[in-house]
Amino acid sequence: MRPHADDAVEDRAGVPGLRLAAPGAAALGGDMEGTGAGAAGAAGAAGASGDTAESALPRDRNQAILEAAKQVGAILKREGHPFALAGSVAVYAHGGTGNLQHDVDFCIRPEDADAVAGTLRAAGLSVFTPPEDWLLKAGCLGQQVDLIFELAHRPVDDELLRRAQELSVDSVRMPVLSPTDLLRGLLASFSEHHCDFGAVLPIARILRERVDWGLLRRECGREPMPAAFFFLLERLEVVAPPHAERSGEQS
């Protein structure tokens, strides 16, 4: 999903009137695609200082994503915004591999969207309002950051955030979605148009000992795509069949 490159006001219920961050504040954010207002601001800063934010980025893309997650997480934590890290960086925090996906994901409450956007803009990050009405987008250290306020077709709420676990993310501690909530979000995203079992299978393997599979079966197992994924997990002996799970609970 690409952000809007112009700085026109985007009006949307709950998050009105967000704009691109001012060019002078591009040191942390900048344009996520390297073009447009953010890039122009970065180029101006480079002319004045002889350096750019991009030149300071780690060469490894995974490390760049981690640095962006740490930067945004530290800002949100410092300002007291309720949040939880999600996505591939959350899996990494729970012990997964460092092979991260293309962006950083955070969960925030819908009612906090305006305040979070203001905080990030004040810190110099570019904030965008995409056509989708369930998230904001920001740019940090050249990486895309998604600020999600709906997960698994449900609004992010206090209960979800309370279940988050405080973990170290490459030496910065922050709340991270629980393994069960991470898998719930991935299972809920399956549909006839998006059903990448190959991307979710390694995550299920890594987190399988810490996931409440019985709960996920009850909540997601009646839908055809999650049901097919559960069948695959059983055949690969990642999880036990439902009757075995019930026998284990009774014993």
C-alpha positions in Angstrom: 0.0 0.0 0.0 1.5 3.3 -1.1 0.9 6.6 0.7 -0.4 9.7 -1.0 2.5 11.8 -2.4 0.7 15.1 -2.4 0.2 17.2 0.7 -3.5 17.8 0.2 -5.7 17.5 3.3 -7.2 14.0 3.6 -10.6 14.1 5.4 -11.7 11.0 7.1 -14.0 10.2 10.0 -11.9 10.2 13.2 -8.7 11.4 11.6 -9.4 14.7 9.8 -7.0 17.1 8.2 -3.7 15.3 8.4 -0.9 16.6 6.1 2.6 15.6 5.2 5.1 16.7 7.7 6.8 20.0 6.8 9.9 19.6 4.6 12.1 21.0 7.4 11.2 18.1 9.6 12.3 15.4 7.2 15.3 14.2 9.1 13.4 11.3 10.8 10.6 10.7 8.2 11.0 11.9 4.7 9.1 10.6 1.7 8.8 6.8 1.9 9.4 6.3 -1.8 12.3 8.8 -2.1 10.2 11.3 -4.1 7.9 14.2 -3.5 7.8 16.7 -0.7 9.7 14.5 1.8 12.6 13.9 -0.6 12.7 17.5 -1.5 13.0 18.5 2.2 15.7 15.9 2.7 17.7 17.2 -0.3 17.5 20.7 1.1 18.8 19.5 4.5 21.6 17.6 2.8 22.7 20.8 1.0 22.9 22.6 4.4 24.6 19.9 6.4 26.4 17.8 3.8 24.6 14.7 5.0 21.2 13.1 4.7 19.1 10.8 6.9 19.3 8.1 4.2 23.1 8.1 4.3 22.9 7.2 8.0 20.6 4.2 7.4 21.9 0.7 8.0 22.8 -1.0 4.8 20.8 -4.1 5.8 17.1 -3.7 5.2 16.1 -5.8 8.2 18.2 -3.6 10.5 16.6 -0.5 8.9 13.2 -1.8 9.7 14.2 -2.6 13.3 15.6 0.9 13.7 12.4 2.4 12.5 10.4 0.2 14.9 12.6 1.3 17.8 12.4 4.9 16.9 8.6 5.0 16.6 8.1 2.8 19.6 10.3 5.0 21.7 8.4 8.1 20.6 5.0 6.6 21.4 6.2 5.2 24.8 7.8 8.6 25.8 4.5 10.4 25.1 2.4 7.9 26.9 0.3 6.6 24.0 -1.2 3.2 24.4 0.1 0.9 21.7 1.5 -2.5 20.8 4.0 -3.6 18.2 2.5 -6.0 15.6 3.6 -7.6 12.3 6.9 -9.3 11.5 8.9 -7.2 14.0 6.6 -8.4 16.8 7.3 -12.0 15.7 11.0 -11.2 15.8 10.6 -9.8 19.4 8.9 -13.2 20.3 12.0 -15.1 19.1 11.4 -15.3 15.4 13.9 -14.8 12.6 15.3 -11.5 11.6 14.0 -11.9 8.1 11.5 -9.0 8.4 8.7 -8.0 6.0 8.5 -4.7 4.1 7.2 -2.4 6.9 6.6 -1.8 10.6 3.2 -2.3 12.2 1.8 -0.8 15.4 -1.6 -1.2 16.9 -3.2 1.9 18.4 -6.8 2.7 19.5 -9.0 4.5 17.0 -9.7 7.3 19.5 -5.9 7.9 19.8 -5.3 8.3 16.0 -5.3 12.1 16.0 -3.0 12.4 19.0 -0.6 9.8 17.7 -0.4 11.5 14.3 0.3 14.8 16.0 3.0 13.3 18.2 4.8 11.7 15.2 4.5 14.9 13.1 6.0 16.9 16.0 8.9 14.4 16.1 9.5 15.1 12.4 7.9 12.1 10.8 5.7 12.3 7.7 2.2 11.1 8.4 -0.2 10.1 5.7 -3.9 9.2 5.5 -4.4 6.4 3.0 -7.8 5.5 1.4 -8.3 2.7 3.9 -10.0 3.9 7.0 -8.5 1.5 9.5 -4.9 2.8 9.6 -2.5 5.7 9.3 0.9 5.5 7.5 4.1 7.2 8.5 7.6 7.3 7.2 10.6 6.8 9.6 14.2 6.4 8.5 13.1 5.7 5.0 10.8 2.8 6.1 7.0 2.6 6.0 5.2 2.5 9.4 1.6 1.3 9.6 -0.4 2.5 12.6 -3.4 0.1 12.7 -6.6 0.7 14.6 -8.5 -2.3 13.4 -7.1 -5.9 13.8 -8.8 -9.1 12.8 -11.9 -7.0 11.8 -12.2 -5.6 15.3 -11.2 -2.2 16.6 -8.1 -2.1 18.7 -9.2 -1.7 22.3 -7.8 -1.6 25.8 -8.3 -5.4 26.2 -6.1 -6.2 23.2 -3.4 -3.8 24.4 -3.5 -5.1 28.0 -2.7 -8.6 26.6 0.5 -7.2 25.0 3.8 -8.3 26.5 6.6 -6.0 27.4 9.6 -7.3 25.3 13.0 -6.1 24.2 13.0 -5.1 20.5 16.7 -5.0 19.7 17.5 -3.5 23.1 14.4 -1.1 23.3 11.6 -2.4 25.5 8.0 -1.9 24.3 4.6 -3.6 24.4 4.3 -6.4 21.8 1.1 -8.2 20.7 0.7 -11.6 22.3 1.4 -14.6 20.1 -2.3 -15.6 20.1 -3.3 -12.1 19.0 -0.6 -12.1 16.3 -1.9 -15.3 14.8 -5.5 -14.2 15.1 -4.8 -11.2 13.0 -3.0 -13.3 10.4 -5.8 -15.9 10.2 -8.5 -13.2 9.9 -6.7 -11.8 6.9 -7.1 -15.0 4.9 -9.6 -14.8 2.1 -10.1 -16.1 -1.4 -8.1 -13.1 -2.7 -5.3 -13.3 -0.1 -4.3 -16.7 1.3 -0.5 -16.9 1.7 -0.1 -19.9 3.9 3.6 -20.0 3.1 4.2 -16.7 4.9 2.2 -17.6 8.0 3.4 -21.2 8.4 6.9 -20.3 9.7 5.3 -17.9 12.2 2.9 -20.6 13.5 5.9 -23.0 13.9 7.9 -20.4 15.9 5.0 -19.4 18.2 3.2 -22.7 18.5 4.0 -23.4 22.1 2.7 -19.9 23.2 -0.5 -19.7 21.1 -4.0 -20.6 22.5 -4.9 -22.8 19.5 -8.2 -23.9 21.0 -9.3 -20.2 21.2 -8.3 -19.5 17.6 -10.2 -22.6 16.4 -13.3 -21.4 18.1 -13.0 -17.9 16.8 -11.6 -18.5 13.3 -12.0 -22.2 12.5 -15.4 -22.1 10.9 -14.1 -19.9 8.0 -12.9 -22.0 5.1 -9.4 -20.5 4.7 -8.4 -20.6 8.4 -9.9 -24.1 8.6 -7.7 -25.2 5.7 -4.7 -23.7 7.4 -5.5 -25.6 10.6 -5.7 -28.8 8.6 -2.3 -28.0 7.1 -0.9 -27.4 10.6 -2.3 -30.8 11.8 -0.8 -32.7 8.8 2.6 -31.1 9.4 2.2 -31.9 13.2 2.7 -28.3 14.1 -0.5 -28.5 16.2 -2.6 -31.4 17.5 -6.0 -32.3 16.0 -8.9 -30.8 18.0 -9.8 -34.1 19.7 -6.2 -34.4 21.0 -6.3 -30.8 22.3 -9.5 -31.5 24.2 -8.0 -34.7 25.6 -5.0 -32.8 26.8 -7.2 -30.1 28.5 -9.3 -32.8 30.3 -6.2 -34.6 31.5 
